[in-house]
Amino acid sequence: MRLSEISNKEIIDYSKGQRLGVLGQTDLLIDENNGQIEAFVIPTLKWFGLGKREKEVTVYWNQIKKIGTDMIIIDV
C-alpha cells in the first residue's frame, strides 16, 4: 500500500472510540532498508490544535485493524 492511498484518512482508536488525528498531520517511521512504513507518530494537541504538544502516540503497522475509504481503525 502506498502512502498516497492512506493519506488524509482519520485515525480512530477502536478500544476508546477516540479520534487521534489525520494521517497527513502525522510523522512516519520508515524502515531505511526496504522503505516500508513501520509506524505513525501522532502528536496530540489541545485547544483544537492551538496548544503545545502534550505527548505523542506511536501506532505500529501491526496495530492497524482496518483501513477504510475515509478512516484507519487501530487498536493501541
Secondary structure, 3 states (H helix, E strand, C coil): CCHHHHCCCEEEECCCCEEEEEHHHCEEEECCCCCCEEEEEEEEECCCCCCCEEEEEEEEHHHEEEECCCEEEECC
